Amino acid sequence: MTFDRRNLPEPVGYYEAAGLVFRERKGKWRTTRC
């Protein structure tokens, strides 16, 4: 078995499901409260 990045969840949706609220949605990078 090899590692396949296609099996990873979409990052923004994954962290939003964990309860993180992002401050900005500009471009590729996001910020949130720690």
mmCIF file of the N, C-alpha and C atoms, coordinates in Angstrom:
data_MODEL
# 
_entry.id   MODEL 
# 
loop_
_atom_site.group_PDB 
_atom_site.id 
_atom_site.type_symbol 
_atom_site.label_atom_id 
_atom_site.label_alt_id 
_atom_site.label_comp_id 
_atom_site.label_asym_id 
_atom_site.label_entity_id 
_atom_site.label_seq_id 
_atom_site.pdbx_PDB_ins_code 
_atom_site.Cartn_x 
_atom_site.Cartn_y 
_atom_site.Cartn_z 
_atom_site.occupancy 
_atom_site.B_iso_or_equiv 
_atom_site.pdbx_formal_charge 
_atom_site.auth_seq_id 
_atom_site.auth_comp_id 
_atom_site.auth_asym_id 
_atom_site.auth_atom_id 
_atom_site.pdbx_PDB_model_num 
ATOM 1   N N  . MET A 1 1  ? 0.851   -1.174 0.000  1.00 0.00 ? 1  MET A N  1 
ATOM 2   C CA . MET A 1 1  ? 0.000   0.000  0.000  1.00 0.00 ? 1  MET A CA 1 
ATOM 3   C C  . MET A 1 1  ? 0.898   1.239  0.000  1.00 0.00 ? 1  MET A C  1 
ATOM 4   N N  . THR A 1 2  ? 0.605   2.190  -0.856 1.00 0.00 ? 2  THR A N  1 
ATOM 5   C CA . THR A 1 2  ? 1.372   3.426  -0.923 1.00 0.00 ? 2  THR A CA 1 
ATOM 6   C C  . THR A 1 2  ? 0.486   4.604  -0.531 1.00 0.00 ? 2  THR A C  1 
ATOM 7   N N  . PHE A 1 3  ? 1.131   5.689  -0.148 1.00 0.00 ? 3  PHE A N  1 
ATOM 8   C CA . PHE A 1 3  ? 0.417   6.910  0.219  1.00 0.00 ? 3  PHE A CA 1 
ATOM 9   C C  . PHE A 1 3  ? -0.115  7.587  -1.034 1.00 0.00 ? 3  PHE A C  1 
ATOM 10  N N  . ASP A 1 4  ? -1.381  7.961  -1.017 1.00 0.00 ? 4  ASP A N  1 
ATOM 11  C CA . ASP A 1 4  ? -2.005  8.613  -2.166 1.00 0.00 ? 4  ASP A CA 1 
ATOM 12  C C  . ASP A 1 4  ? -2.724  9.869  -1.686 1.00 0.00 ? 4  ASP A C  1 
ATOM 13  N N  . ARG A 1 5  ? -2.229  11.032 -2.072 1.00 0.00 ? 5  ARG A N  1 
ATOM 14  C CA . ARG A 1 5  ? -2.812  12.305 -1.640 1.00 0.00 ? 5  ARG A CA 1 
ATOM 15  C C  . ARG A 1 5  ? -4.265  12.473 -2.085 1.00 0.00 ? 5  ARG A C  1 
ATOM 16  N N  . ARG A 1 6  ? -4.667  11.801 -3.124 1.00 0.00 ? 6  ARG A N  1 
ATOM 17  C CA . ARG A 1 6  ? -6.052  11.915 -3.598 1.00 0.00 ? 6  ARG A CA 1 
ATOM 18  C C  . ARG A 1 6  ? -7.051  11.387 -2.575 1.00 0.00 ? 6  ARG A C  1 
ATOM 19  N N  . ASN A 1 7  ? -6.601  10.575 -1.630 1.00 0.00 ? 7  ASN A N  1 
ATOM 20  C CA . ASN A 1 7  ? -7.486  10.034 -0.600 1.00 0.00 ? 7  ASN A CA 1 
ATOM 21  C C  . ASN A 1 7  ? -7.674  10.976 0.588  1.00 0.00 ? 7  ASN A C  1 
ATOM 22  N N  . LEU A 1 8  ? -6.934  12.089 0.617  1.00 0.00 ? 8  LEU A N  1 
ATOM 23  C CA . LEU A 1 8  ? -7.056  13.040 1.718  1.00 0.00 ? 8  LEU A CA 1 
ATOM 24  C C  . LEU A 1 8  ? -8.315  13.888 1.555  1.00 0.00 ? 8  LEU A C  1 
ATOM 25  N N  . PRO A 1 9  ? -8.936  14.302 2.654  1.00 0.00 ? 9  PRO A N  1 
ATOM 26  C CA . PRO A 1 9  ? -10.111 15.175 2.546  1.00 0.00 ? 9  PRO A CA 1 
ATOM 27  C C  . PRO A 1 9  ? -9.700  16.578 2.113  1.00 0.00 ? 9  PRO A C  1 
ATOM 28  N N  . GLU A 1 10 ? -10.652 17.345 1.622  1.00 0.00 ? 10 GLU A N  1 
ATOM 29  C CA . GLU A 1 10 ? -10.412 18.731 1.245  1.00 0.00 ? 10 GLU A CA 1 
ATOM 30  C C  . GLU A 1 10 ? -10.117 19.504 2.533  1.00 0.00 ? 10 GLU A C  1 
ATOM 31  N N  . PRO A 1 11 ? -8.984  20.230 2.640  1.00 0.00 ? 11 PRO A N  1 
ATOM 32  C CA . PRO A 1 11 ? -8.548  20.822 3.907  1.00 0.00 ? 11 PRO A CA 1 
ATOM 33  C C  . PRO A 1 11 ? -9.543  21.782 4.566  1.00 0.00 ? 11 PRO A C  1 
ATOM 34  N N  . VAL A 1 12 ? -10.112 22.717 3.818  1.00 0.00 ? 12 VAL A N  1 
ATOM 35  C CA . VAL A 1 12 ? -11.013 23.696 4.424  1.00 0.00 ? 12 VAL A CA 1 
ATOM 36  C C  . VAL A 1 12 ? -12.241 23.004 5.008  1.00 0.00 ? 12 VAL A C  1 
ATOM 37  N N  . GLY A 1 13 ? -12.834 22.111 4.263  1.00 0.00 ? 13 GLY A N  1 
ATOM 38  C CA . GLY A 1 13 ? -14.002 21.386 4.759  1.00 0.00 ? 13 GLY A CA 1 
ATOM 39  C C  . GLY A 1 13 ? -13.675 20.532 5.972  1.00 0.00 ? 13 GLY A C  1 
ATOM 40  N N  . TYR A 1 14 ? -12.500 19.934 5.990  1.00 0.00 ? 14 TYR A N  1 
ATOM 41  C CA . TYR A 1 14 ? -12.070 19.098 7.112  1.00 0.00 ? 14 TYR A CA 1 
ATOM 42  C C  . TYR A 1 14 ? -11.970 19.917 8.393  1.00 0.00 ? 14 TYR A C  1 
ATOM 43  N N  . TYR A 1 15 ? -11.327 21.070 8.316  1.00 0.00 ? 15 TYR A N  1 
ATOM 44  C CA . TYR A 1 15 ? -11.161 21.896 9.515  1.00 0.00 ? 15 TYR A CA 1 
ATOM 45  C C  . TYR A 1 15 ? -12.456 22.572 9.938  1.00 0.00 ? 15 TYR A C  1 
ATOM 46  N N  . GLU A 1 16 ? -13.306 22.947 8.999  1.00 0.00 ? 16 GLU A N  1 
ATOM 47  C CA . GLU A 1 16 ? -14.607 23.524 9.354  1.00 0.00 ? 16 GLU A CA 1 
ATOM 48  C C  . GLU A 1 16 ? -15.463 22.482 10.069 1.00 0.00 ? 16 GLU A C  1 
ATOM 49  N N  . ALA A 1 17 ? -15.387 21.235 9.659  1.00 0.00 ? 17 ALA A N  1 
ATOM 50  C CA . ALA A 1 17 ? -16.132 20.160 10.313 1.00 0.00 ? 17 ALA A CA 1 
ATOM 51  C C  . ALA A 1 17 ? -15.630 19.943 11.743 1.00 0.00 ? 17 ALA A C  1 
ATOM 52  N N  . ALA A 1 18 ? -14.364 20.280 11.994 1.00 0.00 ? 18 ALA A N  1 
ATOM 53  C CA . ALA A 1 18 ? -13.786 20.154 13.333 1.00 0.00 ? 18 ALA A CA 1 
ATOM 54  C C  . ALA A 1 18 ? -14.165 21.345 14.211 1.00 0.00 ? 18 ALA A C  1 
ATOM 55  N N  . GLY A 1 19 ? -14.846 22.345 13.654 1.00 0.00 ? 19 GLY A N  1 
ATOM 56  C CA . GLY A 1 19 ? -15.318 23.471 14.437 1.00 0.00 ? 19 GLY A CA 1 
ATOM 57  C C  . GLY A 1 19 ? -14.489 24.738 14.328 1.00 0.00 ? 19 GLY A C  1 
ATOM 58  N N  . LEU A 1 20 ? -13.491 24.765 13.479 1.00 0.00 ? 20 LEU A N  1 
ATOM 59  C CA . LEU A 1 20 ? -12.692 25.975 13.325 1.00 0.00 ? 20 LEU A CA 1 
ATOM 60  C C  . LEU A 1 20 ? -13.420 26.975 12.442 1.00 0.00 ? 20 LEU A C  1 
ATOM 61  N N  . VAL A 1 21 ? -13.359 28.244 12.822 1.00 0.00 ? 21 VAL A N  1 
ATOM 62  C CA . VAL A 1 21 ? -13.969 29.316 12.046 1.00 0.00 ? 21 VAL A CA 1 
ATOM 63  C C  . VAL A 1 21 ? -12.839 30.144 11.449 1.00 0.00 ? 21 VAL A C  1 
ATOM 64  N N  . PHE A 1 22 ? -12.820 30.241 10.143 1.00 0.00 ? 22 PHE A N  1 
ATOM 65  C CA . PHE A 1 22 ? -11.758 30.979 9.466  1.00 0.00 ? 22 PHE A CA 1 
ATOM 66  C C  . PHE A 1 22 ? -12.067 32.462 9.448  1.00 0.00 ? 22 PHE A C  1 
ATOM 67  N N  . ARG A 1 23 ? -11.032 33.272 9.612  1.00 0.00 ? 23 ARG A N  1 
ATOM 68  C CA . ARG A 1 23 ? -11.184 34.729 9.635  1.00 0.00 ? 23 ARG A CA 1 
ATOM 69  C C  . ARG A 1 23 ? -11.279 35.309 8.228  1.00 0.00 ? 23 ARG A C  1 
ATOM 70  N N  . GLU A 1 24 ? -10.426 34.877 7.338  1.00 0.00 ? 24 GLU A N  1 
ATOM 71  C CA . GLU A 1 24 ? -10.380 35.439 5.988  1.00 0.00 ? 24 GLU A CA 1 
ATOM 72  C C  . GLU A 1 24 ? -10.464 34.334 4.949  1.00 0.00 ? 24 GLU A C  1 
ATOM 73  N N  . ARG A 1 25 ? -10.944 34.681 3.789  1.00 0.00 ? 25 ARG A N  1 
ATOM 74  C CA . ARG A 1 25 ? -11.017 33.712 2.695  1.00 0.00 ? 25 ARG A CA 1 
ATOM 75  C C  . ARG A 1 25 ? -10.420 34.314 1.436  1.00 0.00 ? 25 ARG A C  1 
ATOM 76  N N  . LYS A 1 26 ? -9.211  34.831 1.575  1.00 0.00 ? 26 LYS A N  1 
ATOM 77  C CA . LYS A 1 26 ? -8.539  35.428 0.421  1.00 0.00 ? 26 LYS A CA 1 
ATOM 78  C C  . LYS A 1 26 ? -7.464  34.477 -0.072 1.00 0.00 ? 26 LYS A C  1 
ATOM 79  N N  . GLY A 1 27 ? -7.549  34.103 -1.302 1.00 0.00 ? 27 GLY A N  1 
ATOM 80  C CA . GLY A 1 27 ? -6.517  33.268 -1.894 1.00 0.00 ? 27 GLY A CA 1 
ATOM 81  C C  . GLY A 1 27 ? -6.455  31.874 -1.294 1.00 0.00 ? 27 GLY A C  1 
ATOM 82  N N  . LYS A 1 28 ? -5.261  31.337 -1.260 1.00 0.00 ? 28 LYS A N  1 
ATOM 83  C CA . LYS A 1 28 ? -5.027  29.960 -0.881 1.00 0.00 ? 28 LYS A CA 1 
ATOM 84  C C  . LYS A 1 28 ? -4.887  29.766 0.636  1.00 0.00 ? 28 LYS A C  1 
ATOM 85  N N  . TRP A 1 29 ? -4.420  30.793 1.351  1.00 0.00 ? 29 TRP A N  1 
ATOM 86  C CA . TRP A 1 29 ? -4.138  30.698 2.775  1.00 0.00 ? 29 TRP A CA 1 
ATOM 87  C C  . TRP A 1 29 ? -5.325  31.132 3.610  1.00 0.00 ? 29 TRP A C  1 
ATOM 88  N N  . ARG A 1 30 ? -5.463  30.545 4.792  1.00 0.00 ? 30 ARG A N  1 
ATOM 89  C CA . ARG A 1 30 ? -6.543  30.864 5.725  1.00 0.00 ? 30 ARG A CA 1 
ATOM 90  C C  . ARG A 1 30 ? -5.972  31.157 7.103  1.00 0.00 ? 30 ARG A C  1 
ATOM 91  N N  . THR A 1 31 ? -6.682  31.963 7.881  1.00 0.00 ? 31 THR A N  1 
ATOM 92  C CA . THR A 1 31 ? -6.307  32.184 9.274  1.00 0.00 ? 31 THR A CA 1 
ATOM 93  C C  . THR A 1 31 ? -7.498  31.840 10.148 1.00 0.00 ? 31 THR A C  1 
ATOM 94  N N  . THR A 1 32 ? -7.219  31.394 11.379 1.00 0.00 ? 32 THR A N  1 
ATOM 95  C CA . THR A 1 32 ? -8.262  31.043 12.326 1.00 0.00 ? 32 THR A CA 1 
ATOM 96  C C  . THR A 1 32 ? -7.737  31.270 13.738 1.00 0.00 ? 32 THR A C  1 
ATOM 97  N N  . ARG A 1 33 ? -8.625  31.273 14.690 1.00 0.00 ? 33 ARG A N  1 
ATOM 98  C CA . ARG A 1 33 ? -8.208  31.396 16.084 1.00 0.00 ? 33 ARG A CA 1 
ATOM 99  C C  . ARG A 1 33 ? -7.652  30.067 16.558 1.00 0.00 ? 33 ARG A C  1 
ATOM 100 N N  . CYS A 1 34 ? -6.643  30.125 17.382 1.00 0.00 ? 34 CYS A N  1 
ATOM 101 C CA . CYS A 1 34 ? -6.032  28.909 17.926 1.00 0.00 ? 34 CYS A CA 1 
ATOM 102 C C  . CYS A 1 34 ? -6.791  28.428 19.147 1.00 0.00 ? 34 CYS A C  1 
# 
